[in-house]
Amino acid sequence: MKTAKKRASGGKTNAAGRELMAALHELHDAVMGGDTSKLTRRTVEIPGPAKYGAKDVKALRESLGMSQGVFAHLLAVSPELVSSWEYGIRKPSPLACRLMDQIKENPATYLASVVKRKSA
């Protein structure tokens, strides 16, 4: 029965693998030595989704010319949930708001990405 052997760090690797390992060793040494002056750190700010009240949800749905049922299907939620948003009973989750932001930003592009047209 054959057993798998782990490749030692000095084993046969390609140039990209050696370069990656060298960079990881350099990163490890810098962090462990406390000298992170050569490291690049980036901060990215991601704004939260807009808040959608009852009137906002209804206005978006109507701007698309959709019934509550079709709009619910587009968002992958129940028609009852869309109705409860529009009557102010419930508020859309941040994820639903982010999705509505995407739809509102460019409705045609969003619809084209999810709607499959049947060919005749």
Sequence and secondary structure as in RCSB ss.txt:
>XXXX:A:sequence
MKTAKKRASGGKTNAAGRELMAALHELHDAVMGGDTSKLTRRTVEIPGPAKYGAKDVKALRESLGMSQGVFAHLL
AVSPELVSSWEYGIRKPSPLACRLMDQIKENPATYLASVVKRKSA
>XXXX:A:secstr
        TTS   HHHHHHHHHHHHHHHHHHHT  TT               HHHHHHHHHHTT  HHHHHHHH
TS HHHHHHHHTTSS   HHHHHHHHHHHH HHHHHHHH      
